[in-house]
Amino acid sequence: MNLKKRIIATLAICLLSASAIFAATMDPYKGYKDLKWGTTVKQAKDEGYKLSLLDDTSASPMKAQFTKNVDFYFVKANDKAVQGLYFAYYNDKLFMAMEILASSHKDLKKLQSRYGSDVTAFQNGFMNFRDGRSSLLIVNSEGNYIASIYDYDVYTSISVQSQSAQNGSSGSQGFVSQFDDLANKLLQPAKKGSKASYAFLDFTTDDKNTLVEKYITDALTESVFNTGKVKIIERANIEKILSEQKFQASGLVNESQAANIGNIAGVEYVCYGTIKEITNGYTVNARVVDVESGEICAMSRTNVTKDSYLANNAGKSSSRSTSSTKSTAAKKPANSLWTCTKNRNEFDGYTTYTFVCKGPEGEFLFMGYDKFDNSFNSRVRAGVCWDDYYNTSNIGNYDFKTESQGTISKNFYYAYWSYTTGWKDNSATRFAFCYNQNESARFFINLFENNKFLTIRHRDSVRRFQAQGFWETVESHGVTKQEILDAIANEEF
């Protein structure tokens, strides 16, 4: 491995492991030596720095540590203390310089002379500062230290670690916010009315991972919608057009095809693109086609980091099938996140089925079925579990963003369900779920049935669920759709 590749590999390890990156004691708004933060690549070259842009393959481990697209340049350094130097640019503005220090420059006194007397000690590889900031200095095989200086404001606004700290955890709302910069770059002027009209086609992955494709497309769509500057056609209408036109069977899209879909849908712009997996995340490449001219009018990309939902489930989705096969036996779809817990109560003569579809932060969609030997006594409950225990904050309004009916608002109360005793809530395995007292379980079952993805907002929290595969999962456990509907019809809530 040559020196340049060793440096890139070591930097990747550093960025993947660091809990924070230190700021040197220089003015935080100034850059490396005589450069200032915010200067462009051209300005750096004009100052005599020799910059070489790293390709995506080499830079992807480092890029994955940022929520926005960042370009990395290898810089030929004249400083004898620096074995390697990298500049990082966001929107073509310098915001970080990373140094690999020569082994001859690693003792404390030399580091203090370089970075200031605030460098006080080394503990388990960390450089400590009196101002509370710290940096993980990786010692590579050649005995060199890696250090970074950065524009604090820019770094904290686009780094994964800072965003995770600000959001508490990488929930679905935090995931959507990673697309904000890309969303703004895709905005186009309205041709009719006050808002431009858009259609979003599912972005495609190399391995045809439908879960990732739907989840990321939905997140980008939501981010664009949140700008308040566009109207977006419902996904159900787009899928109907694709089905009627027998289009996109291969998952490939070009400008003329996108424009054709946009014409049929009656929108001004169509957005589509590709998704490439990188370390800890994805590179999302987006294009916008002007339907009237058939030409690409916007093109941009961004890197996003997997949230807990994608980290736990992205590998579970099956590839898109190009041919349909019929089977007499019901099968749980490979990309379904629905699970079932089954318990038999011989004393009372019934079996409890608990179907659950978990979201990114542990909340879950739920359907419970007490199947009595005397079918007339069977009952069904369904709802959403925001917390697994009673909490007054769970009571109140819930907004459902659906693919076919727009946004639905409901006021919910709570009840209990037990994995072992079902509607009898005296079991230690019970949990609280939210539902509308005036409606049967049919409301939620219709949501599960008619939406591949379901986004729910309650108070200040937003959660996204992959609802598809509901009935297939139910029937794969020996329960038919008709008996569920019959049980609902047998009782009034």
N, C-alpha and C positions, 0 to 999 in steps of 0.2 A: 504494500500500500504506500503510495507516495505521500509526501508531506502534506499536500493540500487536502487529500482525502482523509488523512489522519486528523487534521485540524477540524474538518467538517464533522467527522464522526464524534470527536471529543466535544465540540460545541453542541451537537445534538443532545448528548448525554447531559451536559450542563443545563441546557434549557429545559429538558424534560424533567430534571430533578429539582431545580431550584425552587425554593419557597418564596424567595424575594431576590431582587437584583439591586446591588448597592448603587448609591449615587455618590460620586466623588465630591470632595469638598469645594470644587469649583462652583461658580454661579450655575444653577441648574438650567438656565436658559441659554447657556453657551455649549457648543459642541466640542468635538475632539480638537484640542490645541487651538489653532487659529480659526477653525470653522465654527459657525453658530448653528444652533438647532434651527431647523426650518430651511436651511440652504438646500439647493437642488443638486442633482448629480452633475449637471453642467457646471455649476459654480464650484463644486469640489474639484472637477477636472481642470477648471480654469485656475484654481489655486495650486495646481501641480500634483494632485493625488491621482494615481493610476488605479482606476476602478475596473473590475471585471465582473459582470453580472453572473450570478450563480444560476444554473438552470433549475427547473422545478424539481427534478429528481434529487439533485444535491441539496437544495434548500428546503425541501418539504418537511424534514423533521423539525427545522427551526420555525418554518412558517406556521406549523400546526399549533404553536404556542400563542398565536394571536387570533383574535376574533375578526380582524380585518385583513385585507390583502397587504402583505409586506414584501418588499423586494430586498434581497441581500446581495451585497457586492463584496468581493474579495479586494483588499486594498494592499498595494505594495508599500510597506512602511520603511521609512528611513531610520526609525528609532531602533538602536541596537538592543534595547530592552524588550522590544516587541518582536516575537517570532511570527505572529500572525495577527492581522487586523481585518475586521469586517465592519462595514457600515450598513445599517438597516434604514430603509426609507418607507415612509407611509405617505401615500399620495405625492410621491416624488419629493418628500421633505425629510431631511435627516432627523432622526429622533433617537438613534442608539449607535454607539460605537463599542465593539467587543474586541478585547485584546487577549492574546495568548502571550504571556510573559515568559521570557527565557528563564531557564533554571537558575542562571546566575543572579536573577533578580527576585528571588522568592523569600529572602529573609525579611524579618519584620522592619528593620531600619530602612531598608531600601524601599519597601512598600510604603512606609510612612513618608519617605522623601518624595515618593511619586504621588500618593493620594492624600497626604496630609496626616497630621498627628492624631486625627480622630480614629485612625486604625490602632486598636488597643491590644488585640490578642487573637490567636487562632484557637478555635475549639472545634474538634471534629470536622475540620475542613471549612468552617465558617469564618469569615472576616467580620469582626464586630466593630460597631461604631457607637460613639457615645450618644448620637442622636436617635438610636434605636433601630436604625436600618441595618440590614445584614445582607451578606451575599454568600452563596455557596461557591467556593473556589475549588474547582475540580483539579486534582493533580493527575495529569496524564502519564502515559508510560515513559515519557521523556523527562518527567519531573517538572513540567511547566504548569503555571497557574493560568486559569481563565478568569477574566474580570470584565465587567461592563459598566459603562456610564450611559446615562440616558436622560431624555427630557421627561421629567416626572409626570407632567400632565398628559402627554401623549401615551406614555407607556401604561399608565393606570387606566386609560380609557379604552385601550384595545388589547391588553394582555388577558389571556385566559384566566390566569391566577387572580388578577385584580378583579375581573368581572365576577368570578366565582365568589370572591370575598364580599363584593358589593351585593350580590344577589342572594347570599346565604348559601345557596346550593344551585347547581345547574339545572333548574327546573325548565319546563317547557317555555315559560314566558322569557326566561333568560336565553333560551335557545333561539327563539324568534328574534330577539334583539340583535343577535349576531348578523342578521341579514339587513339591518337598517341602512348601512352604508351602500350596499348593493342595491337595495330598493330605491334609494334616492337617485342613483345613477341610471335606473331604468325608466324613470318618469319621463313622459312625453306630453307635449301640449295637446289640449282638447281641440277637436275640430268642430264638434257640435256641443253646445251647452257648456256648463262650467267645469265638468270633469271628463277626462279621457276615459274611454271604455276599453277594458282589457279582458282577454281570455288567457288562461294559463294552462298549458299542456304539461303533463307529467314529465319532469326531467328524467333522463335515462342514465342508468349505471351500466358499467361494462358487464357485470354479472347478472344483470336484469333482476336486481333485488327490489321487489315491489314495495316492501316495507320502507326501505330507505327512500325510494323514489317518491312515494306518496307523502311521507313524513316531511321531507325537505321541501318538496313543492308546496305543501300546505303551509309550512313555516314562512317561505318566501312570499307566498300569496298574502298571508296575514300581515307581514311586515309592509308590503306595498299598500295594502288596504288601510293600514294604520296611519299612513301619511295623510289621509283625508283628501287626496287629490285625484282619486280614480274611482271608477265604477267597475266592478268585477262580475262577470257572468258566473252563475252558479256552476260548480263542477259537474253536477248531474246533467246539465244541458250540454256541456262539452262532451261528456261521455256518450250521451245519446247521439250526438252528431258523429262521433268517431265510430260508433257501432253501426249507424245507418249507412255511413259512407264506407264501411269495412276498411277503415283506415288505421294506420299505426300498428298493424299486426307485428311488424318487425321492430317497433320501438324507435325507428329512425325518422327524423323530421328535417326538412329543408325549408328555405324561404318560401318557395311557391306553394308547398303543401300547407305551411302555417297560414299564408295569406288566404288560401282556399278555405281553410277551416274558419278563419276570421270573417270571411265574407258570408258564409252560411250562418255563423253565429251573430252577425250583425254588430261586430265590434270594430274599433279603430285600430287596435294593436293586439298582437299575439306574442306571448312570452314563452319561450321554451329553452332547453339547454341540456347540459350533461353534468354528471356528478362523478368525480374521481376520488377514490379513497386514498387518504394519506395517513401518516402516523397520527393516531388519536382523533382523526376527523375526516373531513372531505373538502375538496376544492369544487366549488359550484361555479360553473361557467354558464352565463345567461345571455340570451339574445332577445331583442324585441324587433318584430317585423311590423312595418307600416303596411296595413292591409290594402290600402288604396294603391300604393306604389309597388308593393311586393318586395321592397328593399329593407335590409337591416338598418334600423335607425339608432340602435343602442346595443352596446356589447360590453360586458364587464364580468368580473369574477371576484370571488371572495373565498377565504378559507373559514370553515366553521369547525368547531370542536364538538365531538359527540357529547350529548347530555346523557344522563343516567338511563333514559329510555332506550336510546340508540345503542349505548354501550352494552346494555343487557340483552337487547332483542334483535339487533341488526343482523346477526348471524343466523337467525332462526327463519328468515323468510326464504321461501322457495323461489326458483327461477320462474319467469313468465313462460307459460306453455304456449306453443304455436299450434297445437292440435288438441281437440277435445276428445276425451275418452269417457265412456259411460261405465259405471260400476253399480252393481246391485247392492253392494254393501256400503253403508254410510261410513265415510272416513273423515276424521278430523283433519282439516287442511293444515299443511305444513307451516303456513305462515300465520295461523291463528294463535292469538295469545290467550284465548279463553281456556280456563282449566275447570275441572270438576272435582268436587269432594263428595263422596257418597257414603251414607251411613244408614244401616238398617236398625229400626226399632221394633223388635219382635213383640214386645209387651203390648204396645199400642197398635201394632199392625200397619206400619207405614215406613217408607224409605225417604230419607231426606237427600235431595240433590242440591248442591250449592255451586252455581256457575259464576266464575269471577274472571274479569279482564282487568289487569292492573295497568295503571298509568305510570308516568315517569317518577312521581314522588311517593308512590305507595298507595295513593287513593285508587279505588277500583269501581268498575261497573259491576252490577250484581243481579242475578236472578236466582231465587230460591224456589224449589218445588218440593212440597210434601206430598208424596204419592201414596195415598192410602189404598189398602187392599179393597176397601169399599170406595170406589172411585168418586162417589158423590161427595165424600169428605175431603178430597184432595184440594190443595190450595197453592197459589202462586203469589210470590212477592217479588218486586224488582225495584231497583233504585240505584243510587250512587253512594258509596261510602267515602266521605271526606275525611273522617277520623274514625278509628275503630272503637271509639267509646263515646258516650253521650257528652256533648259539648254544646252549650247554647249558641256558640258562634256558627255552628253548622245549620242552625235554623235560619230561614230567610229566603231571599230570592236567588235563583239559579238561572243563568242564561245558557242556552244550548245553541251552538253554531252548527247547523246541519247542512248537508250537501243538497238536499232536495226541498227543504221548507224554510230556508233562511234562518233567522235567529228566533228561538222560542224562549219565552221567559215563564218561569213557574215559581210559585212560592211553596217551599217545602218545610215539612216537619220531620220528625225522626221516629224510627221504630227499631226493634231488635230482631236479629235472626241468628240462629245457632247452627254451626256446622254439623252438630250431632242430633239436635232435637228440633231443628227448623223453627217454625213460628213460636214454639214454646221457648220463652226467653230466659229460662232459669238455669241455663247451662253455662259452664265456665268458658265454653268456646264461642259465646255469642259476640256479635259486633253490632254497632249502630249503623243504620243506613238512612238516607234521606229520601223522601217520597212525597207525593201530593195526596193528601188524605181523601180528596174528592174524586180521584181517578184510580182505575184499576192498574194492574201491572202492564196492561196492554200498551200504555203510553211509552214506557221504557223499552218494551220489546220491539215496538215499531221503530224506535230510534236505533236499537241494536241491529235490526234487520235491514234498514234502509240507508245506513251510513257506513262507509268503509272506515272513516275517521270521524270522531266526535270530539268537539272542543267544548269544554264546560268552564264557565266563569262563575265564581262565587266570592263575593266581597272583592278583595284585591288579588285573588289568586286565579290563575288560568291553568287548566290541565287538559292535555290532549290524549285521547285514547284511540287505539286501533280496534274498532268494534267489529270489523269484518270477520266472517267465519263463525258467527254466533250460532245459527241454526245447525250448521254442519257439525259443530262441536257438541251441541245438545243431542242430536240424533246419533252421533257416534257413541254415546253412552246409553243407548237403548231407549231414549225418550223421544216420542214423536211430537211434531209440531201440533197436531190436532189434539192430542191429550192435554197439552199445555193450554191451548185456547179453550177447550172444554172446561178445564178446571177454573179458568178465569170467569167463564160464563156462569159457573155454578154458584158463585157467591158475589155479594156486593161488598165493596170496601167500606 
